[in-house]
Amino acid sequence: MSLYLEIPELDKHFPFRSFIHKGDVLGYPHWHKEIEIIYVTQGSLDLGINDKVIRMKQGEVQFINGGEVHYFLASPDSERIVIQFDLSLFQDVAALINDDRSLRDIFTEMEQSSWNWPEATVSALLPLLQSISKEDFERKEGYAYMIKAKLYEMLVFILREVPRSSASYRPQISENTWTPTKEILSKLERIFEYVECHYQESITLKDVADYMGFSPYYFTKFFKKNTGMTFVTFLNEYRLNKAKWILLNENHSVTEVSEEAGFSSVKTFHHFFKEATGTSPLKYRRTISGNKTARI
């Protein structure tokens, strides 16, 4: 079994689940055979899929096909609906469809990023995803029938309304296929773990390069190529996300927030925070949480 294989805990009789992710989450690289849908309802999400890095914003949807390796870094103020299901849910009618394409083909060949769809198509899908999530959350009598009905409705919607992708990529779930990618993802995972463990300390690019056994030059190129950003940018964003979480969930002073998030000084923290958000830490806290008594 691959180190990155995730096996969602799905009922074998009803292989479906949904949940709402909130706040600052760093998801390590993984893959699974189930289809996954991510709908960002608030904030932003940096999502890596195979060798592509995407910045998702509120109101955007991404389909992730079975077998695609993905990882993500979410902002503290973010929220997203995640839906996962196995294609066996549709097996009772799959044999009746007069179409040369398999169900796997349908999800593989669709344009998987909603920002490449017509605006009307996106507007029509979002309420359906919200409804599926609501049914699973409330679990009223007959909820499983309703969820399955809505998933069928979504399938028809994809067939009729969602554009096909021009890309020819077809993920294959096998150890041989994923070997080169797994080597890269293993290195990324080690880097992410290092940052999680040491972000409150002074971290230099050379520190991480030495930890990975890379030269600083190679590490710089490797990280930028596989995440879409420089390591310094990633580290600053990670610390800023930690700072935002602390601001909104703890009544710490700005100095304490700066120290806990790993910034070298309050001045540096203020600079990066204002550059990223357009406002000061205290104004951010007051605006987002309505906290008027924050300590200085």
Secondary structure, DSSP 4 states (H G I P E B T S, - for coil): --TTB-----BTTB-EEEEEEES--EEEEEB-SSEEEEEEEESEEEEEETTEEEEEETT-EEEE-TT--EEEEE-TT-EEEEEEE-GGGGHHHHTT---SS-HHHHHHHB--BGGGS-HHHHHHHHHHHHHHHHHHHH--TTHHHHHHHHHHHHHHHHHHHSPBPS--------HHHHHHHHHHHHHHHHHHHHHHHHTTS---HHHHHHHHT--HHHHHHHHHHHHSS-HHHHHHHHHHHHHHHHHHH----HHHHHHHHT-S-HHHHHHHHHHHHSS-HHHHHHHHH-------
